Amino acid sequence: MTTRRILVIGGSGFVGSHLIAALSHYDVRIIVPTRRAHRARHLLPFPTVDVVTANIYDDATLAQLVKGQDAVINLVGILKGGTGRTRGEPWGSGFDKAHVQLAASVARAAHAAAVPRLLHMSALKADGTAPSAYLRSKAAGEAAVREAFPAATIFRPSVIFGQGDSFLTLFASLARLAPVLPLACPAARFQPVWVADVAATMAESLVRPQSAGQTYELCGPRVYALHELVRYAAQVAGSRARILPLGTALSWLQALAMELVGGPMTRDNVASMQVPNTCAVDCTLPFGRQAAALEEIAPTYLADGRHRAGFDGFREAAGRQ
């Protein structure tokens, strides 16, 4: 890899942790900025990673961070538009701040510093006319990145699963606790992609010059209805919880109730699920990669006694025992 210095914004999160594991196979030095260093302590086993305390929303700080980098990777994303709100800001402003304003700032800073490569994480079905603020903000973020840095490589994954996810792991945990799981939008369609496949694809794109300026959709090999995924997660977790599918009205009511108590779902999430989160029929991973099947991977971290499998893999990749 000709890239030697890489700035990974959002590197302490779920995808970032796996991406850093993938990048550790190359001769690189990785900088991970964070406002709270303790949230990145799981990256300490990687000898090639430097965690720095920084506010990525400050333009002057961002300009210093990108200076001298061979690549910048922006993974920042949120699922609730209210995240990061301050008093007086309208609902959904969190999406604009994280997905549009920050994306534009990163792209402008990278361009101004003449950084050779920029990788940007978007979302499958991002569209300016989508029914959810989340998907519209992701589309606006893509447009802002393209305007400031036309050669950016954009990735649009379906829902991502793997060790440390907040999707299958959440449903498995709920299934262990409750005998009945009321499920909103049970017929929503997804094409889950393994986080290690996403990470490996992004890492490989840095040694593929032809990937500059491209947009890649990332999906797994099979399409599932949400109720199939939840039932499977419960079974692998050893639970006999009953899945109770909710109709349209009850799905919206459940989301509203969760919003009020700070739960894991919002009405905007329900709106997102009105759009099938799937790739084209003939869609494959870039660079000839074969996507792993969910059934091959999920048992390694959802089943009892296997929760440390992913972290142990990180340690091995970093050369730590």
C-alpha distance (Angstrom), angle and dihedral (degrees) to the residues before:
residue distance angle dihedral
M1 . . .
T2 3.77 . .
T3 3.79 89.4 .
R4 3.78 109.5 94.8
R5 3.81 106.6 166.5
I6 3.80 120.9 43.5
L7 3.79 129.5 -178.6
V8 3.81 111.6 -154.7
I9 3.79 111.7 -165.4
G10 3.78 109.4 -162.1
G11 3.79 88.8 18.5
S12 3.80 95.5 142.2
G13 3.81 92.7 64.7
F14 3.79 132.8 88.3
V15 3.81 99.2 -80.5
G16 3.80 92.3 33.9
S17 3.79 93.1 58.4
H18 3.79 91.4 53.4
L19 3.80 92.8 42.8
I20 3.79 90.5 54.0
A21 3.80 88.6 51.3
A22 3.82 88.6 53.6
L23 3.81 92.9 46.2
S24 3.80 90.8 50.1
H25 3.80 87.9 75.8
Y26 3.80 88.7 67.3
D27 3.79 130.3 67.1
V28 3.81 96.7 -101.6
R29 3.77 141.9 128.5
I30 3.80 114.1 -136.4
I31 3.79 127.7 -156.3
V32 3.82 117.4 -160.6
P33 3.82 115.1 -171.6
T34 3.79 119.2 -159.0
R35 3.78 136.9 162.2
R36 3.81 90.8 -139.4
A37 3.79 112.4 43.5
H38 3.81 93.5 -167.7
R39 3.81 88.9 67.6
A40 3.80 89.4 63.4
R41 3.80 97.7 46.6
H42 3.81 90.6 108.8
L43 3.82 87.0 68.2
L44 3.79 93.2 61.3
P45 3.85 93.6 93.0
F46 3.81 88.1 67.9
P47 3.83 108.4 87.6
T48 3.83 91.9 -162.6
V49 3.84 94.7 58.3
D50 3.79 126.7 91.9
V51 3.80 115.5 -167.8
V52 3.80 112.6 -155.6
T53 3.78 129.6 -173.9
A54 3.79 108.6 -122.5
N55 3.80 143.4 139.2
I56 3.80 105.2 -121.3
Y57 3.81 90.8 -168.6
D58 3.82 90.3 67.0
D59 3.80 109.6 90.2
A60 3.81 95.4 -150.6
T61 3.81 91.2 51.0
L62 3.79 90.7 47.0
A63 3.79 91.1 51.7
Q64 3.80 90.1 55.0
L65 3.79 92.7 46.8
V66 3.81 95.4 53.5
K67 3.81 94.8 45.0
G68 3.81 111.5 113.1
Q69 3.80 95.0 5.5
D70 3.80 121.5 138.1
A71 3.80 91.5 -154.7
V72 3.78 138.4 10.5
I73 3.81 121.4 -155.5
N74 3.80 120.8 -166.2
L75 3.81 114.0 -161.6
V76 3.80 99.0 158.3
G77 3.78 114.2 136.3
I78 3.79 139.1 144.4
L79 3.80 132.0 -161.6
K80 3.80 98.4 -153.4
G81 3.77 119.5 61.8
G82 3.79 91.8 -150.8
T83 3.79 93.7 62.3
G84 3.76 111.0 117.3
R85 3.79 94.1 12.1
T86 3.76 120.2 153.8
R87 3.78 126.2 -156.0
G88 3.78 111.8 -69.4
E89 3.81 96.9 19.1
P90 3.82 116.4 123.8
W91 3.80 121.6 -111.3
G92 3.80 110.2 -89.4
S93 3.79 94.5 32.2
G94 3.79 88.6 114.9
F95 3.81 89.4 66.4
D96 3.79 91.2 50.9
K97 3.80 92.3 48.7
A98 3.82 96.8 46.8
H99 3.79 102.8 31.6
V100 3.80 103.5 32.7
Q101 3.80 113.2 18.6
L102 3.79 95.6 39.6
A103 3.80 93.1 41.9
A104 3.80 89.9 52.9
S105 3.81 92.6 46.4
V106 3.80 92.5 50.4
A107 3.80 92.3 48.4
R108 3.80 93.2 47.5
A109 3.79 92.3 47.4
A110 3.81 92.0 48.3
H111 3.80 91.1 49.3
A112 3.80 93.3 47.0
A113 3.81 90.5 50.8
A114 3.82 91.6 47.7
V115 3.80 92.2 -121.9
P116 3.82 106.8 179.5
R117 3.81 98.5 -140.4
L118 3.80 136.4 30.1
L119 3.81 123.4 -175.4
H120 3.80 117.7 -167.8
M121 3.81 127.7 -167.9
S122 3.79 113.7 -141.9
A123 3.82 129.6 157.2
L124 3.77 137.2 -100.3
K125 3.83 112.6 -95.9
A126 3.79 93.5 19.2
D127 3.78 103.7 166.4
G128 3.77 136.8 157.3
T129 3.81 90.2 -130.5
A130 3.83 96.6 45.5
P131 3.82 117.9 129.8
S132 3.81 94.3 -119.0
A133 3.80 130.9 67.7
Y134 3.81 87.9 -136.5
L135 3.81 94.3 61.5
R136 3.80 93.4 39.9
S137 3.80 90.8 52.1
K138 3.79 91.1 49.4
A139 3.81 89.5 53.3
A140 3.80 91.2 48.6
G141 3.79 89.0 49.9
E142 3.80 91.4 52.9
A143 3.80 90.5 50.7
A144 3.80 91.7 49.8
V145 3.81 91.3 49.8
R146 3.80 93.2 48.5
E147 3.79 91.2 49.4
A148 3.80 94.5 52.0
F149 3.82 98.9 33.1
P150 3.83 111.8 20.0
A151 3.82 93.3 -178.7
A152 3.81 93.3 58.8
T153 3.80 117.0 128.8
I154 3.81 110.9 -131.4
F155 3.79 124.9 -159.4
R156 3.80 123.5 -158.9
P157 3.82 110.2 -170.5
S158 3.77 127.9 -177.1
V159 3.81 115.0 -131.0
I160 3.81 107.8 -41.1
F161 3.80 122.0 -135.7
G162 3.78 132.5 -172.0
Q163 3.78 144.0 96.1
G164 3.80 107.4 -23.0
D165 3.81 96.9 17.5
S166 3.80 123.6 145.5
F167 3.79 94.3 -143.4
L168 3.81 116.8 60.2
T169 3.80 91.0 18.1
L170 3.80 90.6 55.6
F171 3.79 93.3 51.5
A172 3.80 92.2 45.0
S173 3.80 90.4 52.0
L174 3.80 93.0 47.9
A175 3.80 90.7 48.3
R176 3.80 90.5 55.6
L177 3.81 90.6 53.3
A178 3.79 104.5 40.7
P179 3.81 131.8 47.1
V180 3.82 90.7 -149.0
L181 3.82 127.5 38.0
P182 3.81 115.5 -161.9
L183 3.80 103.4 -149.8
A184 3.79 125.1 -157.5
C185 3.80 119.1 -148.2
P186 3.82 94.3 6.8
A187 3.81 92.7 175.9
A188 3.82 94.9 52.7
R189 3.80 109.4 128.3
F190 3.79 126.1 -130.9
Q191 3.79 136.8 171.9
P192 3.82 101.2 -156.0
V193 3.78 119.0 -152.1
W194 3.80 125.4 -157.7
V195 3.79 114.2 -110.7
A196 3.81 91.9 -132.5
D197 3.81 89.4 57.4
V198 3.80 90.4 50.4
A199 3.80 91.5 48.0
A200 3.81 94.8 46.4
T201 3.80 91.5 48.1
M202 3.79 92.6 51.0
A203 3.80 92.3 46.7
E204 3.80 92.2 48.7
S205 3.80 91.8 49.8
L206 3.81 87.8 68.9
V207 3.81 90.0 65.7
R208 3.81 92.9 42.7
P209 3.83 107.4 80.5
Q210 3.80 90.0 -172.4
S211 3.80 89.5 65.8
A212 3.81 91.8 70.9
G213 3.79 110.2 110.9
Q214 3.81 93.1 12.5
T215 3.80 130.7 124.4
Y216 3.80 116.3 -145.9
E217 3.80 127.8 -164.3
L218 3.80 111.5 -149.3
C219 3.80 120.3 -156.4
G220 3.77 139.3 152.7
P221 3.81 124.7 -115.9
R222 3.82 98.2 -94.2
V223 3.80 140.6 48.5
Y224 3.83 118.5 -135.3
A225 3.77 136.5 -175.0
L226 3.79 111.5 -124.2
H227 3.80 92.7 -114.2
E228 3.82 89.4 56.5
L229 3.79 91.3 53.4
V230 3.80 93.6 47.4
R231 3.80 92.6 47.2
Y232 3.80 90.6 49.3
A233 3.81 93.0 48.5
A234 3.80 90.1 50.7
Q235 3.80 92.5 49.6
V236 3.79 93.7 49.1
A237 3.80 89.2 48.4
G238 3.80 89.1 55.6
S239 3.80 94.8 -112.1
R240 3.78 128.1 138.7
A241 3.77 92.9 -161.6
R242 3.77 114.6 151.2
I243 3.80 116.6 -122.2
L244 3.82 111.2 -135.5
P245 3.84 109.6 -162.1
L246 3.80 113.9 -145.0
G247 3.78 125.1 -146.8
T248 3.77 124.6 -127.6
A249 3.81 98.4 -84.9
L250 3.80 94.6 44.7
S251 3.81 90.8 46.6
W252 3.81 90.3 58.2
L253 3.80 91.8 44.6
Q254 3.80 91.9 50.8
A255 3.80 90.4 50.2
L256 3.81 91.4 49.4
A257 3.81 91.0 50.2
M258 3.80 90.9 50.1
E259 3.79 91.0 49.4
L260 3.78 89.9 55.7
V261 3.80 93.3 52.7
G262 3.81 97.4 36.8
G263 3.80 94.1 -106.8
P264 3.81 128.0 163.2
M265 3.82 96.6 -91.0
T266 3.80 136.4 60.1
R267 3.79 135.3 -175.6
D268 3.78 87.9 -105.2
N269 3.80 89.1 58.6
V270 3.80 88.4 53.9
A271 3.80 89.0 50.1
S272 3.82 90.1 52.1
M273 3.78 90.5 53.2
Q274 3.80 91.3 59.6
V275 3.81 86.0 77.4
P276 3.84 116.3 69.0
N277 3.80 105.8 -113.8
T278 3.80 93.6 -144.1
C279 3.79 138.9 119.4
A280 3.79 128.6 -124.7
V281 3.79 115.7 -72.4
D282 3.81 93.7 -105.1
C283 3.81 95.4 39.3
T284 3.82 116.3 134.7
L285 3.78 133.8 171.0
P286 3.81 115.1 -85.6
F287 3.80 124.5 -99.6
G288 3.81 93.9 30.2
R289 3.79 94.1 -68.1
Q290 3.80 119.7 157.2
A291 3.80 115.1 -136.0
A292 3.80 115.6 -127.8
A293 3.79 118.1 -120.2
L294 3.78 116.7 -111.5
E295 3.81 90.3 -129.4
E296 3.81 90.3 60.0
I297 3.79 94.8 53.1
A298 3.81 111.0 28.4
P299 3.84 96.3 69.6
T300 3.81 90.1 57.2
Y301 3.79 91.9 68.1
L302 3.80 107.3 16.5
A303 3.80 98.1 53.2
D304 3.80 118.9 86.9
G305 3.78 115.9 -88.4
R306 3.77 94.8 20.4
H307 3.80 102.3 84.3
R308 3.82 94.9 110.6
A309 3.80 95.4 52.8
G310 3.81 95.2 100.0
F311 3.81 95.2 45.9
D312 3.78 91.3 48.6
G313 3.80 87.4 52.9
F314 3.81 90.0 53.4
R315 3.79 90.7 51.8
E316 3.80 92.1 49.4
A317 3.82 91.4 49.3
A318 3.79 89.0 52.1
G319 3.79 92.4 50.5
R320 3.82 93.6 -112.3
Q321 3.80 124.6 131.8
